[in-house]
Amino acid sequence: MAGGLSGKRKAALLLAALDPGTASELLKGQPQEVIQEIAMELSHLDATGQNDPEVAIGVAKDFCLSLQKSSEGGMHVKSFVNNLLKGAAGKEKASELHAQMQKAIREKDPFIAISSATPAQIAAAVTGEPPQAIALVLSALQPKMSTEVLARLDPEIGQKTVWRMTRPTEVSARTMRRIGEMVCKRLVELTSEDGTPVQDAKPKEVLRKVAIVLSGLNKERRDQLLEDITAKDEEAGKLVRALMVTWEDILKVEDRSLQESLRKVDAAVLAKAMFGADPAITAKIRSNISERAAQMVDEETSLMSEPRKSEVLEARELVAKPLREANEKEELRFIEEE
């Protein structure tokens, strides 16, 4: 469980598994740079939602079998960091280290503070900013959050923003932090300096995110934005439409909706589409077709020679097609996220 973690992250998770007093004792005598790095790692884990109690327990067991931690209540990392700084560095150094830590965290991810704000706050913060800047902010957020922010923007600005999201450009870390400062001015106090360039997502990954964001809007707004994208770039528009529902999304579709769509798919196509597929997707499909249909799929599978990868992908597209058609008609239902 903890094998793939860096030493710094292991140390941070191990300390988080202890009470602040014990952790402070372990850190006493360590250089301030070490304390700062570990505290920064703890804060980053908390800000990005990676502070998994089970992982912390696994790390603790790796270091010492006698360490035990109750999973009740989870890891309250923010308060832990404050206690850790005060206990190990002394009160006179705690605020200085905390400021340095926050600066380093924002250098690592300038949009962490933005992601903790509400959609309404983010929408208000980006109002008046150019679509290109808004597109960078939305691309840095989770798709669900981006959808909620987009729904609150002026329709014309939203239209231009979505188009910008389909056309990512190379952006340096300095520019990203500058935009982070600009948007967070009303949310947090930021410090930014020069940094290294960041890598853009692959075009298909970018368009997939645009598709997910648009799929959360109402049909009228979604269709309007899709038409605008298609008018400017027909290929991009088609791909965004296709990426709104993919083969992998089958796991997120409600059973009743999936059953209705699968009735339109031939058994031979299903057999080919399920070849080498994720067992979870295969199980989901089989649980949503009739016993007779399942038998027909098995018959097709037994007679089928090993298909080419391109044939499998084509079959999966045919399975996704009725799902997309249902989605465009707002007849497709997805499992609600908790």
C-alpha positions as CSV (number, residue, x, y, z in Angstrom):
1,M,0.0,0.0,0.0
2,A,2.8,2.4,1.0
3,G,5.5,1.0,-1.4
4,G,5.1,3.7,-4.1
5,L,5.2,6.7,-1.7
6,S,8.2,9.0,-1.5
7,G,10.2,9.2,1.8
8,K,8.9,12.7,2.5
9,R,5.3,11.6,2.0
10,K,5.8,8.5,4.2
11,A,7.2,10.7,6.9
12,A,4.3,13.1,6.7
13,L,1.7,10.3,6.8
14,L,3.5,8.6,9.7
15,L,3.5,11.8,11.7
16,A,-0.2,12.4,10.9
17,A,-0.9,9.0,12.3
18,L,0.5,10.1,15.7
19,D,-0.9,12.6,18.2
20,P,0.7,16.2,17.8
21,G,2.6,15.9,21.1
22,T,4.4,12.6,20.0
23,A,5.0,14.0,16.5
24,S,6.5,17.2,17.9
25,E,8.9,15.2,20.1
26,L,10.1,13.3,17.1
27,L,10.7,16.5,15.2
28,K,12.5,18.4,17.9
29,G,16.1,18.9,16.9
30,Q,15.4,18.5,13.2
31,P,16.4,21.4,10.9
32,Q,13.7,23.9,10.3
33,E,13.9,23.1,6.6
34,V,12.9,19.5,7.3
35,I,10.0,20.6,9.5
36,Q,8.8,23.0,6.8
37,E,9.0,20.3,4.1
38,I,7.0,17.8,6.1
39,A,4.4,20.4,7.2
40,M,4.0,21.5,3.5
41,E,3.5,17.9,2.4
42,L,0.8,17.4,5.1
43,S,-1.0,20.6,4.0
44,H,-0.8,19.5,0.3
45,L,-2.2,16.1,1.1
46,D,-5.1,17.7,2.9
47,A,-5.7,20.3,0.2
48,T,-5.8,17.7,-2.6
49,G,-7.8,15.2,-0.6
50,Q,-5.1,12.6,-0.5
51,N,-4.9,12.2,3.3
52,D,-6.2,8.7,3.3
53,P,-6.3,7.3,6.8
54,E,-5.8,3.7,5.6
55,V,-2.6,4.7,3.8
56,A,-1.4,6.5,6.9
57,I,-2.0,3.4,9.0
58,G,-0.2,1.3,6.4
59,V,2.8,3.6,6.5
60,A,2.8,3.5,10.3
61,K,2.8,-0.3,10.3
62,D,5.6,-0.4,7.9
63,F,7.7,1.7,10.2
64,C,6.6,0.2,13.5
65,L,4.2,-2.7,14.1
66,S,3.3,-1.3,17.5
67,L,1.8,1.9,16.1
68,Q,-2.0,1.9,16.0
69,K,-4.4,4.6,14.9
70,S,-8.2,4.6,15.1
71,S,-9.8,5.5,11.7
72,E,-12.7,7.3,13.5
73,G,-12.8,10.9,12.5
74,G,-10.1,10.7,9.9
75,M,-7.0,12.8,9.8
76,H,-7.5,16.5,10.8
77,V,-4.4,17.6,9.0
78,K,-4.8,21.3,9.1
79,S,-5.0,21.5,12.9
80,F,-2.3,18.8,13.1
81,V,0.1,21.1,11.0
82,N,-0.5,24.0,13.3
83,N,0.1,22.0,16.4
84,L,3.2,20.4,14.8
85,L,4.7,23.7,13.9
86,K,4.1,25.2,17.4
87,G,5.4,22.1,19.2
88,A,8.5,21.4,17.1
89,A,9.6,24.9,16.0
90,G,8.4,27.0,18.9
91,K,5.8,29.7,18.8
92,E,8.2,32.3,17.7
93,K,9.0,30.4,14.5
94,A,5.6,28.9,13.8
95,S,4.0,31.8,12.0
96,E,7.2,32.3,9.8
97,L,7.3,28.6,8.9
98,H,3.5,28.6,8.2
99,A,3.9,31.5,5.8
100,Q,6.8,29.9,4.0
101,M,4.8,26.6,3.8
102,Q,1.8,28.3,2.3
103,K,4.0,30.1,-0.2
104,A,5.6,26.8,-1.3
105,I,2.2,25.1,-1.5
106,R,0.9,27.7,-3.8
107,E,4.0,27.5,-6.0
108,K,3.3,23.8,-6.3
109,D,-0.4,24.3,-7.1
110,P,-1.7,27.9,-7.6
111,F,-5.3,26.8,-7.7
112,I,-5.5,24.9,-4.4
113,A,-7.1,27.8,-2.6
114,I,-9.6,28.4,-5.5
115,S,-10.7,24.7,-5.4
116,S,-11.8,25.2,-1.8
117,A,-14.2,28.0,-2.6
118,T,-17.8,27.6,-3.6
119,P,-19.0,27.8,-7.2
120,A,-20.7,31.1,-6.5
121,Q,-17.6,32.6,-5.1
122,I,-15.4,31.4,-8.0
123,A,-18.0,32.7,-10.5
124,A,-17.9,36.1,-8.8
125,A,-14.1,36.1,-8.7
126,V,-13.7,35.4,-12.4
127,T,-16.4,37.9,-13.5
128,G,-14.8,40.5,-15.7
129,E,-11.8,38.4,-16.5
130,P,-11.0,37.3,-20.1
131,P,-12.4,34.0,-21.3
132,Q,-8.8,32.6,-21.7
133,A,-8.1,33.1,-18.0
134,I,-11.5,31.7,-17.0
135,A,-10.8,28.7,-19.1
136,L,-7.6,28.0,-17.3
137,V,-9.3,28.2,-13.9
138,L,-12.1,25.9,-15.0
139,S,-9.7,23.4,-16.4
140,A,-7.9,23.3,-13.1
141,L,-11.1,22.4,-11.2
142,Q,-13.0,19.2,-10.9
143,P,-15.5,18.8,-13.7
144,K,-18.5,19.0,-11.4
145,M,-17.2,22.3,-9.9
146,S,-16.4,23.6,-13.4
147,T,-20.0,22.9,-14.5
148,E,-21.5,24.7,-11.6
149,V,-19.3,27.7,-12.1
150,L,-20.0,27.8,-15.9
151,A,-23.7,27.7,-15.2
152,R,-23.3,31.0,-13.3
153,L,-21.4,32.9,-15.9
154,D,-22.9,35.2,-18.5
155,P,-24.0,33.0,-21.5
156,E,-21.8,34.9,-24.0
157,I,-18.7,34.7,-21.7
158,G,-19.5,31.0,-21.0
159,Q,-19.6,30.3,-24.7
160,K,-16.2,31.9,-25.3
161,T,-14.7,30.2,-22.2
162,V,-15.8,26.7,-23.4
163,W,-14.3,27.4,-26.8
164,R,-11.0,28.4,-25.1
165,M,-11.1,25.2,-23.1
166,T,-11.1,23.2,-26.4
167,R,-8.0,25.1,-27.5
168,P,-5.4,24.8,-24.7
169,T,-2.2,26.7,-25.1
170,E,1.2,26.4,-23.4
171,V,1.1,28.2,-20.1
172,S,4.0,28.7,-17.8
173,A,3.9,28.3,-14.0
174,R,4.4,32.0,-13.7
175,T,1.3,32.8,-15.7
176,M,-0.7,30.1,-13.8
177,R,0.2,31.7,-10.5
178,R,-0.5,35.2,-11.8
179,I,-4.0,34.0,-12.8
180,G,-4.3,32.3,-9.4
181,E,-3.5,35.6,-7.7
182,M,-5.9,37.5,-9.9
183,V,-8.8,35.1,-9.1
184,C,-8.0,34.5,-5.5
185,K,-7.6,38.2,-4.6
186,R,-11.0,38.2,-2.9
187,L,-10.5,34.7,-1.5
188,V,-7.0,34.4,-0.1
189,E,-3.7,36.3,0.2
190,L,-1.2,34.9,-2.3
191,T,2.5,35.1,-2.9
192,S,3.9,34.1,-6.3
193,E,7.3,33.9,-8.0
194,D,8.9,32.6,-11.1
195,G,8.6,28.9,-11.8
196,T,9.0,26.1,-14.4
197,P,6.7,25.5,-17.3
198,V,3.7,23.2,-16.9
199,Q,2.6,20.5,-19.3
200,D,-0.7,20.6,-21.0
201,A,-3.1,17.7,-21.1
202,K,-3.4,15.8,-24.4
203,P,-6.0,17.2,-26.8
204,K,-8.4,14.3,-26.3
205,E,-8.1,14.5,-22.5
206,V,-8.8,18.3,-22.7
207,L,-11.9,17.7,-24.9
208,R,-13.1,15.0,-22.6
209,K,-13.0,17.4,-19.7
210,V,-14.9,20.0,-21.8
211,A,-17.5,17.2,-22.6
212,I,-17.9,16.4,-18.9
213,V,-18.4,20.0,-18.0
214,L,-21.0,20.6,-20.7
215,S,-22.9,17.4,-19.9
216,G,-23.8,18.9,-16.5
217,L,-25.6,21.8,-18.1
218,N,-29.2,21.9,-19.1
219,K,-29.9,20.8,-22.7
220,E,-30.6,24.2,-24.2
221,R,-27.4,25.7,-22.8
222,R,-25.4,22.6,-23.7
223,D,-26.6,22.5,-27.3
224,Q,-25.9,26.2,-27.8
225,L,-22.3,25.8,-26.7
226,L,-21.8,22.6,-28.7
227,E,-23.2,24.4,-31.8
228,D,-20.7,27.2,-31.3
229,I,-17.8,24.8,-31.0
230,T,-18.9,22.9,-34.1
231,A,-19.3,26.1,-36.1
232,K,-15.7,27.0,-35.3
233,D,-14.2,23.5,-35.5
234,E,-16.4,20.7,-36.8
235,E,-14.0,18.0,-35.8
236,A,-13.7,19.3,-32.2
237,G,-17.4,19.6,-31.9
238,K,-18.0,16.0,-33.0
239,L,-15.3,14.7,-30.6
240,V,-16.8,16.7,-27.7
241,R,-20.2,15.2,-28.4
242,A,-18.7,11.7,-28.6
243,L,-16.8,12.1,-25.4
244,M,-19.8,13.1,-23.4
245,V,-20.6,9.4,-23.0
246,T,-17.8,6.9,-23.4
247,W,-17.5,3.1,-23.0
248,E,-15.9,3.7,-19.6
249,D,-19.0,5.7,-18.5
250,I,-21.1,2.6,-18.5
251,L,-20.2,2.1,-14.8
252,K,-21.9,5.4,-14.0
253,V,-25.1,4.8,-15.9
254,E,-28.2,3.8,-13.9
255,D,-29.4,0.3,-14.6
256,R,-32.7,1.2,-16.1
257,S,-31.1,3.6,-18.6
258,L,-28.4,1.1,-19.5
259,Q,-31.0,-1.7,-20.0
260,E,-32.9,0.4,-22.5
261,S,-29.8,1.3,-24.5
262,L,-28.4,-2.3,-24.5
263,R,-31.6,-3.6,-26.1
264,K,-30.5,-1.7,-29.3
265,V,-27.1,-3.4,-29.5
266,D,-26.6,-6.7,-31.3
267,A,-25.2,-9.7,-29.4
268,A,-22.2,-10.0,-31.8
269,V,-21.3,-6.4,-31.1
270,L,-21.5,-6.8,-27.4
271,A,-19.4,-9.9,-27.5
272,K,-16.7,-8.1,-29.4
273,A,-16.9,-5.0,-27.2
274,M,-16.5,-7.0,-24.0
275,F,-13.4,-8.8,-25.3
276,G,-10.6,-7.9,-22.9
277,A,-12.8,-5.3,-21.2
278,D,-12.6,-4.2,-17.6
279,P,-14.3,-7.0,-15.5
280,A,-16.5,-4.4,-13.8
281,I,-17.9,-3.1,-17.1
282,T,-18.5,-6.6,-18.3
283,A,-20.3,-7.5,-15.1
284,K,-22.4,-4.3,-15.4
285,I,-23.4,-5.1,-18.9
286,R,-24.2,-8.8,-18.1
287,S,-26.3,-7.8,-15.2
288,N,-28.4,-5.5,-17.4
289,I,-29.2,-7.8,-20.3
290,S,-31.7,-10.6,-20.3
291,E,-30.8,-14.2,-19.8
292,R,-31.5,-15.0,-23.4
293,A,-29.3,-12.0,-24.6
294,A,-26.5,-13.2,-22.3
295,Q,-26.7,-16.7,-23.9
296,M,-26.5,-15.2,-27.3
297,V,-23.4,-13.1,-26.3
298,D,-21.8,-16.3,-25.0
299,E,-22.5,-18.1,-28.2
300,E,-21.0,-15.3,-30.2
301,T,-18.0,-15.3,-28.0
302,S,-17.4,-19.0,-28.4
303,L,-17.6,-18.7,-32.2
304,M,-15.5,-15.5,-32.4
305,S,-11.8,-15.5,-33.3
306,E,-9.6,-13.0,-31.4
307,P,-10.6,-9.6,-32.7
308,R,-8.2,-6.8,-33.6
309,K,-7.9,-3.9,-31.2
310,S,-9.5,-1.6,-33.8
311,E,-12.5,-3.9,-34.1
312,V,-13.0,-3.9,-30.3
313,L,-12.8,-0.1,-30.2
314,E,-15.3,0.1,-33.0
315,A,-17.7,-2.3,-31.2
316,R,-17.4,-0.2,-28.0
317,E,-18.3,2.9,-30.0
318,L,-21.4,1.1,-31.2
319,V,-22.4,0.2,-27.6
320,A,-21.9,3.9,-26.6
321,K,-23.9,5.3,-29.5
322,P,-27.4,4.6,-28.1
323,L,-26.2,5.9,-24.7
324,R,-25.1,9.2,-26.4
325,E,-28.4,9.4,-28.3
326,A,-30.3,9.0,-25.0
327,N,-28.1,11.6,-23.3
328,E,-28.8,14.2,-26.1
329,K,-32.5,13.6,-25.5
330,E,-31.9,14.0,-21.7
331,E,-33.2,10.4,-21.2
332,L,-29.9,9.0,-19.9
333,R,-29.7,8.8,-16.1
334,F,-26.4,8.6,-14.2
335,I,-25.7,7.3,-10.7
336,E,-25.6,10.3,-8.4
337,E,-22.2,11.0,-6.9
338,E,-22.1,10.9,-3.1
